[in-house]
Amino acid sequence: MAEESDVRDGGCRCGQVRFRVNAKPVMTMACHCTGCQRMTASAFSLSALYASDSFKVVQGEPVIGGMHGPARHFFCPHCMSWLFTRPEGLDAFVNARATMFDDARDFTPFIETYTSEALPWAKTPALHSFERFPPMEIYPELMAEFAGGLPEGRD
């Protein structure tokens, strides 16, 4: 059972879609790819990866948007806020947009991806940087390191 401190609520800008997680994230990340830049109208997307069974839409019905490809991006049908992604083939995980949580202050990116497409001035404090996505075989190692906690002064 999740501790009360592990429960987080979030939702879209207009409030019609709400979601809840009842666990700690397995990793936090910033993605610098041009697709994320365009979908967020910013330099990168900030997200938190959760086990699927800890994530639940509690109000509203999100719709698929974005590229409508293998990564299923879910949005509010009214305000079109990008809420979360369910990557194809990784049904065990949900990638929630960290800035859509009611309190997003402590979602420091642990890894950053697609630095090959990063805007030259866009910097994050991520401990690990990858030109594209990390190789699938190192995700368990990254998740274990993230679970061990961030070094002093990096929370």
N, C-alpha and C positions, 0 to 999 in steps of 0.2 A: 504494500500500500504506500502511496506517495505521501511524503510529509507535506504539511500545509504550505511550507515555504517553497515547495516544488510546483505548486499550482499557479499557473499564470493564465490570465485572460487577455484576449486581444480582439481586434475587429477592424473593420473597414472605416474609412473616414466618415461616412454618413451614418454608421451604426446599424445598418440593416443586416449585416452578417457579423456574427461573433463566433469566436472559437476559444478553446481551452486546452491547455496541456497540463498533465499531472505528473511530470517528471522533469529532471534536469536535462538540458540538451546534451546530445552525445558529441557535438562539436559546433562551433560557431565559425562563420566564414564571410568573407567579402569576395564577390565575383566582379572582376573588372571587364568582362566580355562586352562587346558592343551591344549585344542583345539585352543584357541587364542594364546597361547605360540607357538604352532607349526606353525600356519598360519602366524604369524608375525616374527617368528624366534627371539623372544624377550621374556621378562618376563611377558608382558601383552599387551593387545590391548587397545588403547586409542580411544574413540569414542565420537561423539556428536549426540544426538538424535534430529531429526527435524520432524515437521509435513510433511507428504508426499507431500502435495500440495505446499510446499516451496522448494522442491528438484527437480532438473531436470538434466538429462544427456544432455549436449549441443553439444557433439562431440563424435563420435565413438559408438560402440555397446558392452557394457560389457557382459560377459558370466558368468553363474553360475558355481561356483567351490566349494572347501571345501568339506564338507560331503554330499552335495546334499540332505539334509534332510529338516526338517520343517523350519529351518532358511536358507533363500536363500542368500548365500554370492556371491557378484558380483565382478568380476575381469576383468582386461584388458586382452583381448585374446592374446596380443602380449607379454607384459612384465610380465604378471600374477600378477600385483599389486592388493592387496585386497583393494577395494574401498569403498564398503558399503554393508549393510545387510538389507534385508526386512524380518523381523520376521513374520512367518506364524501366522495368526490370529490377527496381529496388523498392518493391512494394512494402518492405519492412520499415521504410523511412518516409517521413514527411519533412520537407524543407520549408519552414515557416519564415516569412519575412520578419525579421526581428523588430523592425521599426513599426510593425503593426500591433505589437503588444502594448498594453496600456502603459507599461513602464519599460522602456527599452534601454535605459541608461547603462545597464551592466552587461550588454551584449558586445563585448570587445571581440573583434575577429581573431580567432586562433590561427586560421590559415587564410590565405588569399589566393584566388585562382585567376587564370587568364591575365596574368600580369603582362603578357605579350601584347594585349590590346588596351592596357591601362593608359589613361590620360597622363601625360608626363608629370603633372603636379599632384596627382591623386595618390596619397600615401596613407597607409594604415599601420597600426602597431602590431600586425600579425606576426607570430613567431615563425611561420613557415610560408614561403611564397613559391608559387608554381606558375610556369609559363602557360600551362593549360590546366587540366584537372590532374590531381595526383594519380599515380597508377593505382588501380583498384586494390592491388595486393598490399599497399601500405596504409589503407584506411584503418584496419584494425589497430595498427601501431599508433596512428595519429589519434584515434578515439581513446586509446588507453592513456596516451600522454595527456590529452585534454582532461580526462576523468581524474588524473592525478593532481590537477590544479595548476593554476598559473603561478609563475614566480612572483615573489614579493613585489608589490607596487604595480602589478599588471592586472588588476581586477577591474 
